[in-house]
Amino acid sequence: MTRLSVEMLAADTVEPITSAGHAQLGIAVLAGIAVIVLLITKFKLHAFLSLTLGSLVLGALAGAPLDKVIASFTTGLGTTVAGVGVLIALGAILGKMLADSGGADQIVDTILAKASGRSMPWAMVLIASVIGLPLFFEVGVVLLIPVVLMVAKRGNYSLMRIGIPALAGLSVMHGLVPPHPGPLVAIDAVGANLGVTLALGVLIAIPTVIIAGPVFSRYAARWVDVPAPDRMIPQRVSEDLKKLPGFGATLATILLPVILMLSKALVDIVIDDPENTVQRVFDVIGSPLIALLAAVLVGIFTLLRPAGFGKERLSPLVEKGLAPIAGILLIVGAGGGFKQTLIDTGVGQMVLDISEDWSIPALLLAWLIAVAIRLATGSATVATVSAAGLVAPLAADMSTTHAALLVLAIGAGSLFFSHVNDAGFWLVKEYFGLSVGQTVKTWSVMETIISVVAGGLVLLLSLVI
């Protein structure tokens, strides 16, 4: 489900739907991306519609028949949603269960009770990283904002000293660690192994989040020394519940899918025999679908039951959890359609042909392409899916570990310098009560540090493994 065969990619690039030369294809790509950027930034059109129109423009300028362009786009959309749609849905349900049951509050309260003074930024980055595993970035921000404001006020901390580590933890998880949509789509596009990507993603995420979080927050607090804004702190879910799920049970539920997927990757490496019964069992229980489904089912008993949720409340909770991801699914799907259009028009093969004459390593090229699209569109997800489509052919001859590193290079590039065309920029600005300049000095610089550090670590790892 998360693996595209090399043969399929090769077939897609050997027989493009147009015979255009490199120059025409290059112009088509630039025009297609320019249309997407213009529609998103200037006309404020939804990313789903922008990606759809951009794909049609790309195909038309590449000289491909319009019916084949439409077929490529719809095929890519359907394949992408089929591959990652269920995983995104399960992740959203798990996140909703975590929030509504008070499990997130339990983790936050427990860790904060053990932290104080200089250790508080480290506690915040730990909280955000754990909470950020199953939650989308925007949901994690909304969930953690009350905690950040309360801790900053209660401890008389600079808001940046507490807020930056929390934002760093959420952002790193969002860009580098599946089951977040961006990494999942990139894994699917380049045919990478999810377990290996997850393991390497966590390995890269740890030093990245330390540098961009607690370390950088010292400087951010000097540059922008602001207290927590005087505003009404939103009511926490736990205040409406008589009982909260246990800390250990909550943490175990969140980490269950990660443990199952990592176990599958480890067993695949140690046994390396597709016919072995143990490996076949772990291939099933460690698949993303089963791992996340298991976490959701376990969460019913570890999160919802202790919080007093009866069976009549389960269906409404699932519905509320699924509703906000409709837009995300459409954007991801349209991104997959754009990716398939890039491949079918021969753009992927063009990048492969041109890169053979360049001295730029494939991983650095993937990072640079993702950076360019991120700066232009403001969307990490759009940058990820577009860059993955462009560099997918480069993964054909890569080892399992280097294909995983290609995904992480794309993810790192997609986080580069968030600015005024990124919804996350305005989310942080408004919640923390900052000016545009203050947001650039803190949030935008933090995102750039994450991108550069993670990208550098990817290149270093590629020399070792």
VMD Tcl script that draws the C-alpha trace (Angstrom):
set ca {
  {0.00 0.00 0.00}
  {2.86 2.36 0.74}
  {5.19 0.90 -1.85}
  {5.18 1.59 -5.58}
  {7.08 -0.93 -7.64}
  {10.12 0.21 -9.56}
  {8.65 -1.48 -12.61}
  {5.52 0.73 -12.45}
  {7.60 3.87 -12.13}
  {9.79 2.79 -15.00}
  {6.78 2.05 -17.17}
  {5.31 5.45 -16.39}
  {8.46 7.25 -17.43}
  {9.41 5.12 -20.48}
  {6.13 5.80 -22.30}
  {5.14 9.41 -21.57}
  {1.80 10.73 -22.87}
  {3.65 13.43 -24.81}
  {6.76 13.54 -26.99}
  {7.75 17.04 -25.90}
  {11.42 17.87 -25.53}
  {13.15 18.89 -22.32}
  {12.78 22.61 -23.03}
  {9.02 22.36 -23.56}
  {8.62 20.12 -20.52}
  {10.67 22.53 -18.42}
  {8.47 25.44 -19.47}
  {5.36 23.35 -18.77}
  {6.54 22.50 -15.25}
  {7.40 26.11 -14.44}
  {4.05 27.27 -15.80}
  {2.13 24.60 -13.94}
  {3.82 25.41 -10.64}
  {3.44 29.16 -11.32}
  {-0.31 28.70 -11.82}
  {-0.55 26.79 -8.53}
  {1.45 29.47 -6.71}
  {-0.54 32.33 -8.24}
  {-3.92 30.76 -7.51}
  {-2.98 29.95 -3.90}
  {-1.24 33.21 -3.04}
  {-2.86 35.88 -5.22}
  {-6.38 34.60 -5.70}
  {-6.56 32.68 -2.38}
  {-7.99 29.65 -4.17}
  {-8.10 26.38 -2.22}
  {-5.02 24.21 -2.77}
  {-7.19 21.35 -4.12}
  {-8.55 23.48 -6.95}
  {-5.15 25.11 -7.53}
  {-3.40 21.75 -7.89}
  {-6.14 20.49 -10.21}
  {-5.90 23.51 -12.52}
  {-2.10 23.50 -12.33}
  {-2.04 19.86 -13.46}
  {-4.24 20.64 -16.46}
  {-2.04 23.60 -17.43}
  {1.08 21.46 -17.08}
  {-0.32 18.73 -19.32}
  {-1.64 21.15 -21.92}
  {1.63 23.08 -22.24}
  {3.55 19.79 -22.41}
  {1.55 19.00 -25.55}
  {-0.34 16.02 -24.09}
  {-3.92 15.25 -25.18}
  {-6.31 16.71 -22.61}
  {-8.18 13.44 -22.10}
  {-4.93 11.68 -21.20}
  {-3.97 14.50 -18.84}
  {-7.31 14.12 -17.07}
  {-6.83 10.35 -16.90}
  {-3.34 10.78 -15.41}
  {-4.58 13.27 -12.82}
  {-7.57 11.16 -11.73}
  {-5.43 8.01 -11.62}
  {-2.87 9.71 -9.42}
  {-5.57 11.17 -7.18}
  {-7.26 7.80 -6.75}
  {-4.03 5.91 -6.14}
  {-2.83 8.41 -3.55}
  {-6.10 8.50 -1.63}
  {-6.28 4.71 -1.76}
  {-2.75 4.46 -0.43}
  {-2.82 7.02 2.38}
  {-6.45 8.10 2.80}
  {-7.36 5.38 5.29}
  {-4.17 6.02 7.26}
  {-4.91 9.74 7.49}
  {-8.46 8.94 8.62}
  {-7.28 6.52 11.32}
  {-4.70 9.03 12.51}
  {-7.40 11.69 12.77}
  {-9.65 9.37 14.78}
  {-6.82 8.50 17.16}
  {-6.00 12.19 17.59}
  {-9.64 13.00 18.35}
  {-9.82 10.19 20.90}
  {-6.64 11.46 22.52}
  {-7.99 15.00 22.77}
  {-11.60 14.33 23.83}
  {-10.77 11.68 26.42}
  {-8.37 13.99 28.23}
  {-5.47 11.67 27.43}
  {-3.48 14.55 25.95}
  {-4.08 16.59 29.10}
  {-2.94 13.65 31.22}
  {0.38 13.41 29.37}
  {0.87 17.18 29.58}
  {0.06 17.40 33.28}
  {2.22 14.42 34.21}
  {5.32 15.68 32.42}
  {4.89 19.27 33.62}
  {4.58 18.03 37.20}
  {8.08 16.59 36.87}
  {9.63 19.62 35.18}
  {10.53 23.10 36.35}
  {12.97 25.92 35.67}
  {15.55 25.16 33.01}
  {14.04 21.77 32.24}
  {10.69 23.27 31.21}
  {11.65 23.90 27.52}
  {12.84 20.29 27.32}
  {9.59 19.13 28.85}
  {7.65 21.15 26.28}
  {9.54 19.69 23.33}
  {8.98 16.19 24.74}
  {5.26 16.82 25.18}
  {4.90 18.23 21.66}
  {6.87 15.39 20.08}
  {4.78 12.71 21.79}
  {1.49 14.50 21.16}
  {2.58 15.28 17.61}
  {2.97 11.63 16.62}
  {-0.75 11.01 15.91}
  {-1.93 14.62 15.46}
  {-1.86 16.96 12.47}
  {0.21 20.10 13.04}
  {-2.75 22.48 13.22}
  {-4.59 20.21 15.68}
  {-1.47 19.90 17.82}
  {-1.03 23.68 17.91}
  {-4.61 24.24 19.01}
  {-4.28 21.48 21.61}
  {-1.01 22.74 23.09}
  {-1.63 26.51 22.98}
  {-3.54 26.55 26.31}
  {-0.71 24.61 27.95}
  {1.97 26.91 26.51}
  {0.13 30.02 27.69}
  {-0.52 28.59 31.17}
  {3.06 27.43 31.67}
  {4.48 30.77 30.45}
  {2.21 32.74 32.79}
  {2.52 30.43 35.77}
  {6.30 30.22 35.60}
  {6.85 33.79 34.39}
  {8.69 32.48 31.32}
  {9.22 34.28 28.05}
  {6.59 32.96 25.66}
  {9.25 32.07 23.11}
  {11.23 30.03 25.64}
  {8.22 27.75 26.06}
  {6.44 28.14 22.73}
  {9.31 27.52 20.31}
  {10.16 24.03 21.71}
  {6.49 23.05 21.49}
  {6.21 24.29 17.89}
  {9.49 22.59 16.95}
  {8.31 19.24 18.29}
  {5.07 19.44 16.33}
  {6.69 20.66 13.11}
  {9.45 18.03 13.06}
  {6.93 15.23 13.57}
  {4.73 16.70 10.83}
  {7.51 16.90 8.25}
  {9.64 13.85 8.95}
  {7.71 11.11 10.73}
  {4.88 8.99 9.32}
  {1.91 8.55 9.71}
  {1.67 12.27 8.87}
  {0.26 12.88 5.36}
  {3.38 14.45 3.81}
  {5.83 11.65 4.63}
  {3.21 9.00 3.74}
  {2.64 10.49 0.29}
  {6.39 10.78 -0.34}
  {6.92 7.17 0.78}
  {4.19 6.07 -1.63}
  {5.56 8.14 -4.50}
  {9.19 6.97 -4.34}
  {8.44 3.40 -3.26}
  {10.25 3.66 0.07}
  {9.87 1.24 2.98}
  {7.68 2.79 5.66}
  {9.32 1.07 8.62}
  {12.84 2.06 7.56}
  {11.69 5.61 6.84}
  {10.02 5.79 10.25}
  {13.15 4.55 12.03}
  {15.47 6.93 10.18}
  {12.94 9.75 10.56}
  {12.91 9.37 14.34}
  {16.73 9.16 14.35}
  {16.99 12.45 12.44}
  {14.11 14.08 14.31}
  {15.73 13.81 17.77}
  {18.83 16.04 17.20}
  {16.83 18.30 14.86}
  {14.13 19.03 17.42}
  {16.74 19.63 20.14}
  {18.59 22.24 18.07}
  {15.47 23.95 16.70}
  {13.58 23.73 20.00}
  {15.27 24.19 23.39}
  {18.58 25.46 21.95}
  {17.15 28.00 19.50}
  {14.47 29.14 21.97}
  {17.22 30.80 24.05}
  {18.02 33.14 21.17}
  {14.39 33.54 20.10}
  {13.51 34.67 23.63}
  {16.20 37.39 23.39}
  {15.14 38.56 19.94}
  {11.44 38.60 20.79}
  {11.01 38.96 24.55}
  {7.25 38.85 24.95}
  {5.08 37.52 27.77}
  {2.08 35.28 27.20}
  {-0.70 37.51 25.81}
  {-3.50 38.47 28.18}
  {-6.32 36.52 26.67}
  {-8.83 34.01 27.90}
  {-7.20 30.60 28.09}
  {-9.51 28.06 26.41}
  {-11.10 25.52 28.72}
  {-9.26 22.24 28.72}
  {-11.15 19.04 28.01}
  {-10.10 17.48 31.30}
  {-12.07 20.07 33.27}
  {-15.30 18.55 31.95}
  {-14.34 14.96 32.77}
  {-14.63 13.25 36.13}
  {-11.82 10.83 35.38}
  {-8.88 10.79 32.97}
  {-7.21 7.79 31.35}
  {-3.93 6.72 32.95}
  {-0.65 8.24 31.82}
  {0.97 4.87 31.04}
  {-2.04 3.57 29.12}
  {-2.32 6.79 27.12}
  {1.37 6.82 26.21}
  {1.26 3.13 25.27}
  {-1.73 3.73 22.99}
  {0.01 6.60 21.15}
  {3.23 4.65 20.71}
  {1.57 1.34 19.74}
  {1.48 1.96 15.95}
  {5.07 3.26 16.02}
  {6.25 0.17 17.91}
  {4.40 -2.22 15.57}
  {5.80 -0.56 12.42}
  {9.33 -0.44 13.80}
  {9.04 -4.10 14.86}
  {8.10 -5.07 11.31}
  {11.11 -3.19 9.94}
  {13.43 -4.87 12.45}
  {12.07 -8.35 11.72}
  {12.40 -7.75 7.97}
  {16.06 -6.85 8.45}
  {16.91 -9.69 10.87}
  {15.03 -12.56 9.19}
  {14.86 -11.33 5.57}
  {12.82 -14.32 4.38}
  {9.36 -13.53 2.93}
  {8.30 -17.16 3.46}
  {9.18 -17.16 7.17}
  {6.05 -17.40 9.35}
  {7.29 -14.87 11.93}
  {8.14 -12.33 9.25}
  {4.75 -12.82 7.58}
  {2.98 -12.22 10.90}
  {4.93 -9.02 11.51}
  {4.35 -7.93 7.91}
  {0.64 -7.98 8.73}
  {0.60 -6.47 12.23}
  {3.30 -3.95 11.30}
  {1.53 -2.66 8.20}
  {0.42 0.95 8.68}
  {-3.26 0.10 8.29}
  {-3.28 -2.64 10.93}
  {-0.95 -0.72 13.27}
  {-3.12 2.40 13.30}
  {-6.35 0.38 13.39}
  {-5.00 -1.52 16.39}
  {-4.21 1.76 18.16}
  {-7.74 3.05 17.52}
  {-9.33 -0.16 18.83}
  {-7.05 -0.25 21.87}
  {-7.83 3.44 22.45}
  {-11.50 2.61 22.94}
  {-10.56 0.66 26.08}
  {-7.55 2.69 27.27}
  {-8.76 6.22 26.49}
  {-12.54 6.37 26.03}
  {-13.75 3.84 28.61}
  {-11.78 5.34 31.54}
  {-13.07 8.81 30.59}
  {-16.64 7.57 30.83}
  {-17.42 7.40 27.10}
  {-20.22 4.95 26.40}
  {-20.67 3.15 23.10}
  {-23.31 5.70 22.04}
  {-20.60 8.43 22.00}
  {-18.13 6.50 19.85}
  {-19.79 7.11 16.47}
  {-20.22 10.90 16.97}
  {-16.58 11.14 18.09}
  {-15.39 9.37 14.94}
  {-17.55 11.64 12.77}
  {-16.13 14.76 14.43}
  {-12.61 13.42 14.01}
  {-13.09 12.72 10.30}
  {-14.82 15.99 9.37}
  {-11.76 18.30 9.56}
  {-9.59 16.06 7.34}
  {-11.80 16.30 4.24}
  {-9.78 19.26 2.97}
  {-6.49 17.55 3.79}
  {-7.51 14.40 1.91}
  {-8.49 16.44 -1.16}
  {-5.21 18.38 -1.12}
  {-3.18 15.21 -0.70}
  {-5.19 13.51 -3.45}
  {-4.80 16.44 -5.85}
  {-1.10 16.50 -5.02}
  {-0.96 12.85 -6.03}
  {-2.75 13.75 -9.26}
  {-0.21 16.50 -9.94}
  {2.59 14.05 -9.19}
  {1.18 11.49 -11.65}
  {0.79 14.17 -14.32}
  {4.46 15.09 -13.82}
  {5.45 11.45 -14.24}
  {3.20 10.65 -17.20}
  {4.23 13.72 -19.19}
  {7.84 12.61 -18.83}
  {8.96 15.31 -16.40}
  {10.28 12.77 -13.93}
  {12.38 11.16 -16.63}
  {13.57 14.63 -17.69}
  {14.78 15.34 -14.16}
  {16.51 11.96 -14.16}
  {18.20 12.64 -17.51}
  {19.32 16.15 -16.58}
  {20.52 15.16 -13.10}
  {22.92 12.64 -14.67}
  {24.88 15.60 -16.04}
  {24.87 17.44 -12.72}
  {27.20 16.96 -9.81}
  {24.36 17.58 -7.32}
  {23.57 14.49 -5.24}
  {20.02 13.18 -5.65}
  {19.22 13.81 -1.97}
  {20.35 17.45 -2.18}
  {18.40 17.90 -5.43}
  {15.25 16.57 -3.75}
  {15.75 18.95 -0.81}
  {16.27 21.97 -3.10}
  {13.17 21.19 -5.20}
  {11.05 20.86 -2.04}
  {12.49 24.14 -0.70}
  {11.62 25.99 -3.92}
  {8.02 24.74 -3.96}
  {7.60 25.39 -0.22}
  {8.77 28.99 -0.62}
  {6.47 29.49 -3.58}
  {3.27 27.83 -2.32}
  {3.63 28.07 1.46}
  {2.33 24.53 1.87}
  {4.57 21.79 3.26}
  {2.17 19.14 1.94}
  {2.07 20.62 -1.59}
  {5.87 20.89 -1.55}
  {6.22 17.29 -0.43}
  {3.87 15.71 -2.96}
  {5.13 17.86 -5.86}
  {8.82 17.26 -5.09}
  {8.17 13.54 -4.61}
  {6.61 13.34 -8.07}
  {9.56 15.14 -9.65}
  {12.29 13.03 -8.07}
  {10.49 9.66 -7.92}
  {12.49 8.19 -10.86}
  {15.73 8.89 -8.98}
  {14.72 6.25 -6.41}
  {14.59 3.43 -8.96}
  {18.21 2.38 -8.44}
  {18.45 3.35 -4.77}
  {18.84 0.99 -1.83}
  {16.08 0.70 0.76}
  {17.82 3.06 3.16}
  {18.63 5.68 0.53}
  {15.05 5.65 -0.76}
  {13.96 6.34 2.82}
  {16.52 9.14 3.06}
  {15.15 10.59 -0.20}
  {11.73 10.83 1.48}
  {13.29 12.54 4.51}
  {15.22 14.97 2.29}
  {11.94 15.98 0.66}
  {10.26 16.29 4.07}
  {13.09 18.45 5.38}
  {12.97 20.75 2.37}
  {9.20 21.12 2.68}
  {9.61 22.85 6.07}
  {11.98 25.60 4.89}
  {11.22 29.23 5.92}
  {7.48 29.45 6.52}
  {6.32 32.98 5.66}
  {3.21 34.98 4.82}
  {1.82 32.50 2.27}
  {1.71 29.69 4.87}
  {-1.39 29.19 7.01}
  {0.83 27.98 9.87}
  {2.59 31.36 9.91}
  {-0.66 33.18 10.64}
  {-1.79 30.51 13.10}
  {1.33 31.04 15.21}
  {1.20 34.83 14.85}
  {-2.39 35.13 16.03}
  {-2.21 32.62 18.88}
  {0.98 34.09 20.31}
  {-0.02 37.71 19.69}
  {3.07 38.53 17.63}
  {3.68 41.04 14.85}
  {4.66 39.84 11.37}
  {8.29 40.77 12.03}
  {8.35 38.95 15.36}
  {6.83 35.86 13.75}
  {9.54 35.87 11.08}
  {12.31 36.19 13.70}
  {10.98 33.24 15.69}
  {8.68 30.85 13.82}
  {10.16 31.35 10.32}
  {13.75 31.05 11.53}
  {12.85 27.96 13.58}
  {11.35 26.28 10.48}
  {14.49 27.11 8.49}
  {16.70 25.60 11.20}
  {14.63 22.42 11.15}
  {14.91 22.18 7.37}
  {18.65 22.83 7.19}
  {19.61 20.63 10.15}
  {17.42 17.73 9.03}
  {18.65 18.07 5.44}
  {22.26 18.08 6.62}
  {21.70 15.00 8.78}
  {20.12 13.20 5.83}
  {23.23 13.87 3.72}
  {25.52 12.75 6.55}
  {23.56 9.53 7.06}
  {23.74 8.80 3.33}
  {27.52 8.66 3.65}
  {27.34 6.18 6.50}
  {24.54 3.77 5.57}
}
mol new
graphics top color blue
foreach p $ca { graphics top sphere $p radius 0.5 }
foreach p [lrange $ca 0 end-1] q [lrange $ca 1 end] { graphics top cylinder $p $q radius 0.2 }
display resetview
